[in-house]
Amino acid sequence: MEVLGIRNFYSNLERLGEEGSEFSFGYIALVVVSALLATGGLLANSIPVIIGSMCIAPFLGPSRAVCIEGIYKNWKTVSRGLVKQLDFILSRSITKQINYFAKEFLKQ
């Protein structure tokens, strides 16, 4: 929809929010690769690799979904965005546990 030659940005914001709350193969693959890269960086004690894993991580979409769809009171999309954010916390805690056990195993 255009008004005076200006596109309707509200519909674009809603589309971005919806896309950020959906699980896809690409999202899951990037989370797994990011977690593995972070684990390797922690094991190697390499700060650039850890920062690189944070750059790969696709966690802007869920935050955008929660913020935008919260404004539009689309609670179903907000809850899906929150679930994706909790997925991030879970993947990072698993990475920390793998790192801890790997360091203990390598000490022996």
C-alpha positions in Angstrom: 0.0 0.0 0.0 1.3 3.4 -0.9 0.2 6.8 0.4 1.7 9.8 -1.6 4.4 7.5 -3.0 5.5 6.2 0.5 5.2 2.5 1.2 3.5 1.2 4.3 6.3 0.5 6.7 4.0 -1.0 9.3 3.4 -4.0 7.1 7.1 -4.3 6.5 7.8 -4.2 10.2 5.2 -6.9 10.9 6.7 -9.1 8.1 10.1 -8.7 9.7 8.7 -9.6 13.1 6.9 -12.7 11.7 10.1 -13.9 9.9 12.2 -13.4 13.1 9.9 -15.7 15.1 9.9 -18.7 12.8 12.2 -21.6 13.2 14.0 -22.6 9.9 16.7 -25.0 8.9 19.1 -22.1 8.3 18.4 -20.7 11.8 19.1 -24.0 13.5 22.2 -24.6 11.4 23.6 -21.2 12.3 22.9 -21.8 16.0 24.7 -25.2 15.9 27.7 -23.9 13.9 27.9 -20.9 16.2 27.9 -23.1 19.3 30.5 -25.4 17.9 32.7 -22.5 16.9 32.3 -20.9 20.4 33.3 -24.3 22.0 36.4 -24.5 19.8 37.3 -20.9 20.6 36.9 -21.5 24.3 39.0 -24.8 24.2 41.7 -23.0 22.1 41.5 -19.9 24.3 41.1 -17.8 21.2 39.2 -14.5 21.7 38.8 -13.8 17.9 37.2 -17.2 17.3 34.7 -16.5 20.2 33.9 -13.1 18.8 33.4 -14.7 15.3 31.0 -17.2 16.8 29.0 -14.3 18.2 28.9 -12.6 14.8 27.6 -15.8 13.1 24.8 -16.3 15.7 21.4 -15.4 14.3 19.8 -13.9 17.4 18.7 -10.5 16.2 15.6 -11.9 14.6 13.9 -13.2 17.8 14.6 -10.0 19.6 13.2 -8.0 16.7 10.1 -10.3 16.7 9.4 -9.7 20.4 9.8 -6.0 20.2 7.9 -5.3 17.0 5.1 -7.8 17.6 4.8 -6.6 21.2 3.9 -3.2 19.9 1.3 -4.7 17.6 0.0 -7.0 20.4 0.5 -10.1 18.4 1.1 -12.4 21.4 1.5 -15.6 19.4 4.5 -14.2 17.5 5.9 -12.7 20.7 5.8 -16.1 22.4 7.5 -17.7 19.4 10.3 -15.1 19.6 10.7 -15.7 23.3 11.0 -19.4 22.7 13.8 -18.8 20.2 15.6 -16.6 22.7 15.4 -19.3 25.3 16.8 -21.7 22.7 19.8 -19.3 22.5 20.3 -19.5 26.3 20.1 -23.3 26.2 22.6 -23.6 23.4 25.1 -21.4 25.1 24.7 -23.2 28.4 25.3 -26.5 26.6 28.4 -25.0 25.0 29.7 -24.0 28.5 29.1 -27.5 29.8 30.9 -29.1 26.9 33.8 -26.7 27.4 34.0 -27.5 31.1 34.0 -31.3 30.6 36.5 -31.1 27.7 38.9 -29.0 29.8 38.6 -31.5 32.7 39.2 -34.4 30.3 42.2 -32.8 28.7 43.8 -32.1 32.1 44.0 -35.9 32.8 
